[in-house]
Amino acid sequence: MRTTAFASRNTKEILRDPLTLIFGLGFPLVLLVLLSAINSGIPKEGNVTMFEINNLTPGITVFGLSFLSLFSSMLIAKDRTSSFMLRLFTSPIRPAEFILGYTLPMLPMALAQTAICYAAAVFYGMAFNANVLLAMLVNLPIAVVFISLGLLFGSVLSEKAVGGVCGALLTNLSAWFSNIWFDTSMVGGWFEKAAKLLPFSHAVAAAKAAVAGNYADIMPDLWWVVGYALVLLVAAITVFSVKLKRS
């Protein structure tokens, strides 16, 4: 009940900022439309499939979720500097309930963002079927990864600092190491190894497998993402707990 009540308050805070919602829901859609337009103008020579709609859309949905880290970090960092958080520190809410209260309202936003991208992809030729719905569910673990990263950084950094870390650094890292814009194997070396260690490329691969109906290929990559989600969520709870005790 405490978590639900706190999550309800955070939902209202998110809805009070329509620009955030418009940007979060609309920016991936703009990228999808622009890249689809670029793809339609590229001469089809050989097996050029990087921006083909069934390959592009799963990657765009994963990249779009990276902005959740910025929204979650800004929300918790803003609360940390206000009297609202000081009052909550005197309440019986536990650190895990704090973090879950910030996480739960972000998940419907993640689903809405993903649904909008796939709905737009249908107009560019993607078939709408059960595989699309599965791909939306497959995106939930990477959404938790980004939200947890935002809450982790937001628990220790100022509202201004998280804008640079989560808004610029993290989104760029997720773009470079996700196999969305280019195949990291073309770069090779430490760059390719780093991409395989981080969860972003695994999330894209799992989403692509779901869209293609290659069900056996989903879990090997998805387990990697789920592991990151659990570790980062626990890390966010632990760091917030330490900050709470010090306060």
RAQUIDA-V678396 format. One record per residue. N is the residue number from 0. OMEGA is omega in radians with two decimals (NA if undefined). Layout:
BEGIN
n->[N;N]
omega->[OMEGA;OMEGA]
END
This chain:
BEGIN
n->[0;1;2;3;4;5;6;7;8;9;10;11;12;13;14;15;16;17;18;19;20;21;22;23;24;25;26;27;28;29;30;31;32;33;34;35;36;37;38;39;40;41;42;43;44;45;46;47;48;49;50;51;52;53;54;55;56;57;58;59;60;61;62;63;64;65;66;67;68;69;70;71;72;73;74;75;76;77;78;79;80;81;82;83;84;85;86;87;88;89;90;91;92;93;94;95;96;97;98;99;100;101;102;103;104;105;106;107;108;109;110;111;112;113;114;115;116;117;118;119;120;121;122;123;124;125;126;127;128;129;130;131;132;133;134;135;136;137;138;139;140;141;142;143;144;145;146;147;148;149;150;151;152;153;154;155;156;157;158;159;160;161;162;163;164;165;166;167;168;169;170;171;172;173;174;175;176;177;178;179;180;181;182;183;184;185;186;187;188;189;190;191;192;193;194;195;196;197;198;199;200;201;202;203;204;205;206;207;208;209;210;211;212;213;214;215;216;217;218;219;220;221;222;223;224;225;226;227;228;229;230;231;232;233;234;235;236;237;238;239;240;241;242;243;244;245;246]
omega->[3.13;3.13;-3.14;3.13;3.13;3.10;3.10;3.11;-3.13;3.07;3.12;3.11;3.12;-3.11;3.12;-3.12;-3.06;3.13;3.09;3.14;-3.12;3.14;-3.10;-3.11;-3.02;-3.06;3.09;3.12;3.11;3.10;-3.13;-3.13;-3.11;-3.11;3.05;3.09;3.09;-3.12;-3.13;-3.14;3.14;3.08;-3.10;3.12;-3.14;-3.07;-3.14;-3.03;-3.04;-3.10;3.02;-2.88;-3.13;3.07;-3.06;-3.00;3.11;3.11;3.12;-3.13;3.11;3.13;3.13;-3.14;3.14;3.13;3.07;3.12;3.11;-3.10;-3.11;-3.14;3.13;-3.12;-3.09;3.12;3.10;3.12;-3.11;-3.08;-3.10;3.10;3.12;-3.13;3.12;3.09;3.13;3.14;3.12;-3.14;-3.14;-3.14;-3.12;-3.11;3.14;3.13;3.04;-3.05;3.10;3.10;3.05;-3.05;-3.01;3.14;-3.12;-3.07;3.04;3.08;3.10;3.13;3.13;3.13;3.14;-3.13;3.13;3.14;-3.13;3.08;3.10;-3.12;3.11;3.13;3.12;3.01;3.11;3.11;3.09;-3.14;-3.10;3.14;3.11;3.11;3.09;3.14;3.09;3.11;3.12;-3.13;-3.07;3.12;3.13;3.03;3.11;3.09;-3.11;3.12;-3.13;3.08;3.11;3.14;3.11;3.14;3.14;3.13;-3.06;-3.08;3.10;-3.14;3.13;-3.08;-3.11;3.08;3.11;-3.08;-3.07;-3.10;-3.10;-3.04;-3.05;3.13;3.09;3.10;3.14;3.11;-3.08;-2.99;-3.05;-3.09;3.11;-3.03;3.10;3.14;-3.09;3.10;3.09;3.09;3.09;3.07;-3.10;-3.12;3.12;3.13;3.12;3.12;-3.14;3.13;-3.12;-3.04;-2.95;-3.14;3.11;3.11;3.12;3.14;3.13;3.13;3.11;3.12;3.12;3.14;-3.12;-3.11;3.09;-2.96;-3.12;-3.11;-3.07;-2.95;3.12;3.11;-3.07;3.10;3.11;-3.14;3.12;3.11;3.08;-3.11;-3.13;-3.13;-3.11;3.11;3.08;3.12;3.12;3.12;-3.11;-3.13;3.12;3.12;3.11;3.11;-3.14;-3.13;-3.14;3.12;NA]
END
